[in-house]
């Protein structure tokens, strides 16, 4: 299958979430970017336990910095879209395009304000206002399936 979109995790700090995002990437078939640094190793038992043998099926792309990732996305002429709780624009109402890259912030801190200042496209997952947010891995799965629905009529 040829992918039509990509997902990016900005300096994620929970190994199990990254492992589950890798599994989602492998199953749905989109490239997964990770912007370093990570606060854990891929040898971490929490990571290995959740990723199992899916790593070999994931197109994982590591970036040493935000600048390296932005250069990559600009070279590909991709739109970068922030998934955040800091907007009212539902991902269900957003019109995704081929080459889009949806970026998710660090679990414990989100994205830095400088990135929010730089990237203007934002989406959110509508949810109960009495809670903070969904788990990163759950958010990646929800948004990637909606992008797939819009861009890929038949996944397999």
Secondary structure, DSSP 8 states (H G I E B T S, - for coil): ----EEEEEES---HHHHHHHHHHHHHHT-EEEEES--SS-TT-HHHHHHHTT-GGGS-EEEESSHHHHHHHHHHTT--EEEE-SS---BTTT----TTEEEEE-BTTTBS-HHHHHH---EEB----TTS----HHHHHHHHHHHHHHHH-S---
